[in-house]
Amino acid sequence: VRWRDWTARGGSADNQWRDASLAFCNAAGAVPEAGTVDASSNWKDVDGEGVHGERLEAARAAVLADEQVLSEEEVRALEESAGPKWDGFYSMHHNRFFKARNYLHKEFPLLARQDEARVIMEVGCGNGSTLFPLMELNPLSRFIAFDFSSEAVTVVRENEAFDSERCNAFVWDIAREPIPSQVQRGAVDVATMVFILSAVSPQHMARALRNVFEMLKPGGVVVFRDYGLYDMTQLRFVKKGGRKLAENFYTRGDGTRTYFFSKEKAAELFEAAGFRMDTLRYDTRELKNRKRMITMYRVWLSALLVKPRPAEGDNTGGGDVDTAASSSSHSSVSSSTTTTSSSSSSSSSHSSVSSSTTTTSSSSSSSSSHSS
């Protein structure tokens, strides 16, 4: 039975379950034995250490066998058109594509502190699917939100839940541009990077992380969640072919791009930027579409990163995270309209978090992302 037949809306053509991940690898076991699929729930935690066993071997073999890489000209064109591609995405989907991420504070409780005043920064705000739930959960906190896509920022600012007195939303390419005047260095308590770094070209990831590091207070934390190696979507790229830009880096049909992280690669990037990793783990789920009789293995990478305190007062224990995340921060908010060109080298610090609309012209890597 062809893939297009058993993924049709009407369900499996022969009333059998299919394992999408193994099917994308052309591996044995794509049709599980009768009775081996637990259809009582739509999802379950599978293994905290990611894909393993026969599934790991099949995925690794499929990814290694995918040697067809786009030409340098095609890769360069996608890099240069990253901005327009993401603007087109948000212009088309507006705020309908990404659902509110109401689950994040359950995995990272420090994201919900109703009685504390902090500065919380969302890196790559997209349509606000992370921002707005956090604003509701943290009524005393101030927020900084930015995105590579000017269309994404417009979507956020036009949302009825947006409060310009509490949130400053602006355009910034964190991977290619210096820290803007809207953000004071060392002023942020908590930063979120949720399905964001994967949308940045690998050669620019280090700078993006270093910029986040510079904006955090000593003891400040980063909540990180992104695509993990051998996630089903990576295997789908491999199956389709002609989507590979570099190792573990692919382009979608709409021209936006995504990277799939191994723990080793992520750890290398985090440590090079100066972070201490409080946690770093794969989050693997088996999702089921019972109507279509498809089981899917999703792999994400989650981390809690800490900016170390000065050596003389550094507490490297786990309690440092709670102390850092709860440190109180107050900032003034003013209303203004600012226009900034991508060639600006502004990296000056200001004591206030200004509420402004910033338009940044850029043609580089994206801090928006498709997510699940």
C-alpha positions in Angstrom: 0.0 0.0 0.0 1.5 3.3 -1.0 2.1 6.1 1.5 -0.4 8.4 -0.1 -3.1 5.7 0.2 -2.7 5.0 3.9 -2.3 8.6 4.9 -5.4 9.7 3.1 -8.1 11.4 5.3 -10.3 8.4 5.1 -7.8 6.2 7.0 -5.7 3.1 6.2 -6.7 1.5 3.0 -6.5 -2.0 4.4 -7.6 -1.3 8.0 -4.0 -1.8 9.3 -1.9 0.5 11.5 1.2 2.0 9.9 4.3 3.3 11.6 5.1 6.5 9.8 8.7 6.8 11.0 9.7 3.4 9.8 7.7 3.8 6.6 9.8 7.0 5.8 12.9 4.9 6.3 11.6 2.1 4.1 12.3 -0.2 7.0 10.8 -3.5 8.2 8.1 -3.1 10.8 6.3 -0.2 9.1 3.2 -2.4 9.5 3.1 -3.4 13.2 1.8 -6.8 14.1 -1.9 -7.0 14.8 -2.6 -6.1 18.4 0.7 -4.4 19.2 -0.5 -0.8 18.8 -2.1 0.6 22.0 -4.9 2.6 20.5 -6.4 3.6 23.8 -4.6 7.0 23.8 -3.4 9.5 21.2 0.1 9.8 22.7 2.5 8.5 25.3 6.0 9.1 26.5 8.3 6.6 24.8 11.8 7.0 25.9 13.6 10.0 27.4 16.7 9.2 25.4 15.2 9.5 22.0 14.9 7.0 19.2 16.6 3.7 20.0 17.0 0.0 19.1 15.8 -1.0 15.6 14.1 2.3 15.1 17.4 4.1 15.7 19.3 1.9 13.3 16.7 2.4 10.6 16.6 6.2 11.1 20.4 6.5 11.2 20.8 4.4 8.0 18.1 6.5 6.2 19.7 9.8 7.1 23.2 8.7 6.2 22.0 7.4 2.9 20.5 10.8 2.0 23.5 12.3 0.2 21.6 14.5 -2.2 22.4 18.1 -1.1 21.1 21.2 -2.8 23.7 23.2 -4.8 25.6 26.1 -3.2 23.6 28.5 -5.3 20.3 27.0 -4.1 21.5 27.1 -0.5 22.6 30.7 -0.8 19.4 31.7 -2.4 17.4 30.2 0.4 19.6 32.0 2.9 19.2 35.4 1.2 15.4 34.9 0.9 14.8 33.8 4.4 13.1 37.1 5.4 10.6 37.2 2.6 9.9 33.4 3.0 8.9 33.9 6.7 7.0 37.1 5.9 5.0 35.2 3.3 4.3 32.4 5.9 2.9 34.8 8.5 1.1 36.8 5.9 -0.7 33.6 4.8 -1.3 32.0 8.1 -1.5 35.0 10.4 -2.2 33.6 13.9 -3.9 30.4 12.8 -1.0 28.0 12.3 0.6 27.8 15.8 -1.7 26.9 18.7 -1.1 28.5 22.1 1.6 26.6 24.0 -0.2 26.3 27.3 1.9 23.2 28.2 5.3 24.9 28.6 4.9 25.9 32.3 4.0 22.3 33.2 7.4 21.2 31.9 9.2 24.3 33.1 7.4 25.5 36.3 9.7 28.6 36.5 7.7 30.0 33.6 4.7 30.6 35.9 5.4 33.0 38.7 2.3 35.1 39.4 3.8 37.0 42.4 7.1 38.0 40.9 8.1 40.9 38.7 10.7 39.7 36.1 11.9 40.5 32.7 10.9 37.7 30.4 12.2 37.6 26.8 10.8 35.5 23.9 13.4 34.8 21.2 11.5 34.5 17.9 8.0 35.4 19.0 6.2 34.2 15.9 2.5 34.7 16.2 2.7 34.9 20.0 1.8 31.3 20.8 4.3 31.3 23.6 4.2 35.0 24.6 0.5 35.4 25.3 0.2 32.3 27.6 3.2 33.5 29.6 1.9 37.1 29.9 -1.2 35.6 31.5 0.7 33.4 33.8 3.1 36.2 34.9 0.9 39.3 35.4 3.6 41.3 37.2 6.4 40.7 34.6 7.6 42.8 31.7 8.1 41.1 28.4 10.5 41.5 25.4 9.5 39.8 22.2 11.2 40.0 18.8 11.2 38.1 15.6 13.1 38.0 12.3 9.9 38.4 10.4 8.2 41.9 10.4 4.9 40.1 9.5 5.2 38.0 12.7 5.7 41.1 14.9 2.7 42.7 13.2 0.6 39.7 14.0 1.7 39.9 17.6 1.0 43.6 18.0 -2.4 43.3 16.4 -3.5 40.5 18.8 -6.2 41.7 21.2 -4.1 40.2 24.1 -1.1 42.4 23.3 -0.4 45.0 26.0 2.1 47.6 24.9 2.4 48.7 28.6 3.9 45.3 29.5 5.5 44.1 26.3 7.9 45.6 23.8 7.6 43.7 20.4 10.1 44.6 17.6 11.9 43.2 14.6 15.4 41.9 15.1 17.6 39.2 13.4 19.4 37.9 16.5 21.7 35.7 14.4 23.1 38.5 12.3 22.7 41.8 14.0 24.1 43.4 17.2 21.9 43.7 20.3 19.5 46.6 19.7 18.9 49.6 22.0 15.5 48.1 23.1 17.3 45.5 25.2 19.6 46.3 28.1 22.5 43.9 28.4 22.3 41.8 31.5 18.7 42.7 32.2 16.7 39.6 31.3 15.7 37.0 34.0 14.2 34.4 31.7 14.4 33.8 28.0 12.5 31.3 25.9 13.8 29.7 22.8 11.0 27.4 21.6 11.4 25.9 18.1 13.6 28.9 17.1 17.2 27.9 16.9 16.4 25.2 14.4 15.3 27.9 11.9 18.7 29.6 12.0 21.5 28.6 9.7 24.0 26.4 11.5 26.8 28.9 10.9 24.9 31.6 12.7 23.6 29.6 15.7 26.6 30.5 17.8 26.1 34.3 17.5 22.4 33.9 18.3 23.1 32.0 21.5 25.8 34.5 22.5 23.5 37.4 22.1 21.0 35.7 24.3 23.7 35.0 26.9 24.7 38.7 26.8 21.1 39.8 27.5 20.6 37.6 30.5 21.4 38.6 34.1 24.0 36.5 35.9 22.0 33.5 37.1 19.4 34.1 34.4 17.9 31.1 32.6 16.9 29.9 29.1 14.1 27.5 28.4 15.0 25.7 25.2 12.8 23.3 23.2 13.4 22.3 19.6 13.5 19.4 17.1 15.6 16.4 18.0 17.6 14.1 15.8 15.6 11.5 13.9 12.3 13.2 14.6 9.6 11.9 12.2 9.7 15.2 10.3 13.4 14.7 9.5 12.7 11.2 8.2 9.9 12.7 6.0 12.4 15.1 4.5 14.7 12.2 3.8 11.9 10.2 2.2 10.9 13.1 -0.1 14.5 13.8 -1.1 15.9 17.0 -2.6 15.4 19.0 0.7 18.8 18.7 2.3 20.9 21.8 2.8 23.6 20.4 5.1 23.9 17.8 7.8 20.6 17.6 9.6 19.5 20.9 8.0 16.5 20.9 5.5 14.2 23.2 3.6 10.4 22.9 3.5 8.3 23.3 0.5 7.6 27.0 1.3 11.3 27.8 1.5 11.6 28.0 5.3 14.3 25.9 6.9 14.8 23.6 9.9 17.6 21.9 11.8 17.4 18.7 13.9 19.6 18.7 17.0 21.5 15.9 18.6 22.3 16.3 22.3 26.0 16.4 21.5 25.6 19.2 18.9 23.3 21.2 21.3 25.7 20.8 24.2 28.6 22.0 22.1 26.7 25.1 21.1 25.5 25.9 24.6 28.9 25.4 26.2 30.6 27.5 23.6 28.2 30.4 24.3 29.0 30.2 28.0 25.9 28.5 29.4 25.8 25.9 32.1 23.3 23.1 31.3 21.0 22.4 34.2 19.1 19.8 32.1 19.5 18.5 28.5 17.3 15.6 27.4 15.4 14.2 24.5 11.6 14.2 24.8 10.2 11.3 22.7 6.5 10.8 22.2 4.5 8.3 20.2 1.6 10.1 18.7 -1.4 8.2 17.1 -3.9 9.3 14.6 -6.6 6.7 15.3 -8.8 7.7 12.4 -6.0 7.3 9.9 -4.4 4.4 11.9 -1.0 6.1 11.8 1.6 6.0 14.7 4.3 8.6 14.7 7.4 9.0 16.7 8.3 12.6 17.5 11.6 13.6 19.0 12.2 17.0 20.6 15.2 18.3 22.6 14.6 20.2 25.8 17.1 22.1 27.9 17.3 24.5 30.8 20.4 26.7 30.5 21.9 28.9 33.1 24.1 32.0 32.8 26.7 31.4 35.6 27.1 33.9 38.3 30.5 35.6 38.9 33.0 33.0 40.2 33.1 34.6 43.7 29.4 34.1 44.3 28.5 31.4 41.9 26.2 28.7 43.1 26.4 25.8 40.7 23.8 23.7 42.4 20.3 23.1 41.0 18.9 25.7 43.4 20.6 28.4 41.4 17.9 28.0 38.7 15.0 28.9 41.0 16.9 31.8 42.5 17.8 33.1 39.1 14.4 32.7 37.6 12.7 34.4 40.4 15.0 37.5 40.8 12.8 40.6 40.7 13.3 43.1 38.0 11.5 46.4 37.4 11.8 48.5 34.3 10.0 51.6 32.9 8.1 51.5 29.6 7.8 54.4 27.2 5.9 54.5 23.9 7.8 55.4 20.7 8.3 54.4 17.1 11.8 53.6 15.9 13.1 52.7 12.5 16.4 50.8 12.4 18.4 49.6 9.4 20.2 46.2 9.4 23.5 47.9 9.1 23.1 49.7 12.4 25.7 48.7 15.0 23.7 49.9 18.0 24.7 47.9 21.0 24.3 50.6 23.6 22.5 49.8 26.9 19.5 51.7 28.2 18.0 51.3 31.6 14.4 51.2 30.3 12.5 48.6 28.3 10.9 50.8 25.7 7.7 49.9 24.0 8.4 50.5 20.3 7.8 49.3 16.8 11.1 48.7 15.1 11.4 47.9 11.4 14.7 46.1 10.6 15.7 45.4 7.0 17.5 42.1 6.7 18.1 39.2 4.3 19.6 36.6 6.6 18.7 33.7 8.9 15.4 33.4 10.6 14.3 33.4 14.2 10.9 32.2 13.4 10.0 28.5 13.1 7.4 25.9 12.2 6.7 23.8 15.2 4.6 20.9 16.3 
